[in-house]
């Protein structure tokens, strides 16, 4: 790379970093939200202890939130070690990782295409597009940021390997791909992207005998094996968390229809990113035939254009198949959760579309007068400015849980998850009566939502309406009979109604299902004392102390009972 080009690349890289930081600066003032942040940070005891040898070992074997992603867990541990539970530091790290990904993407394209301005356009679109707000502004989406960073490093290592092959460079590709997979299983399509950049912009292929695809299988064998192993681990993790939906609940035609609509939806949102929200509930069978047909038509037209023009315009083919291939694992054919699609899923796939846009501009202007290039340059700057403003408008919704889920409800009113999470956020603000309305709406929208029913019971109990709370808990338990927390909450409502014997039975179930449930053991001990079963109560209080040595009330009960028993 000559000095002039290097100087230009460094200037453009600095401008991209400044632009990204300027657009996303408000995230430093954002809070944790009640959407997985408790699972990954605030309510996770291992993460909360920071980086220790034991916690790192735990991360390798742990399935958290239906995923195997040890590197993501270690990343959160490092944040806690550095910043404690101050969300500013966690958000700042997310932003730093996004800036790093923007620069890696720019360097990859600029170094392989020798077109710094087009590469800067792709990186700028990636930097400021509103669809990426969820990935950057949501602490729990750290997994995408870390995974994408190592994904891009794997591609850069692959470029180095192609240009001057060596065992060390090959090993670096494998290591970076492994780390990408260890951060988020969506990186199972890393091998596809390695093949794609060989076609364009490298125009290089693996050497050796046999067909081209056989040579690729031999060369990428370790990466393919790692991707397969990660896929198996992910399926095991999601099965353990009951995250994979059955074909009875989500029939195959429904999944395929939604997947086709999703592919078109991301393209539409790329061009016109309005109505974005944290969660879009799956439409199920209500998805219209006309919408599916329109999506199929769009996709068929694009695929036909790619097939017809792809050989002469390889950036078009590679960009499109990058988008189509990297989106496939999260398109919903294997339905995990109950979302139709999600902004965060577009973080890597839309890179392909941004490449198509930038290199289409190159193709359009390369044989035209300079005025065309200036006009398209101004159009590109205007588009980036408009997207930056749209991202700035989208960011405040991620400031806190109330803002986040009120926005989701405004976008999709029949949104049970948003209604439930907004209710929980209002409970934290001690606005129980307001929260109750949202729990009631969540249950009306999704009668089988156990969390919403349980939260409804909690709100009713807090408002001194235990009889109604019992009804809500009974319904929740009929759906999730092995949920220890519901048994405990049910017991507290029964105590309020003077039905202590029934409460003891539910507390017995709670501690059987969760032996470390100290609160349930303490209440069980108190009720056993009232029943005159002091020996049994003593066992419970001693176990509470073992689980929570700082529980002074349990210690007082132990001393009182031992005094009564003459010990």
Beta strands, then each sheet from edge to edge (+ up, - down):
strand 1: 280-281
strand 2: 339-341
sheet 1: 1+ 2-
end
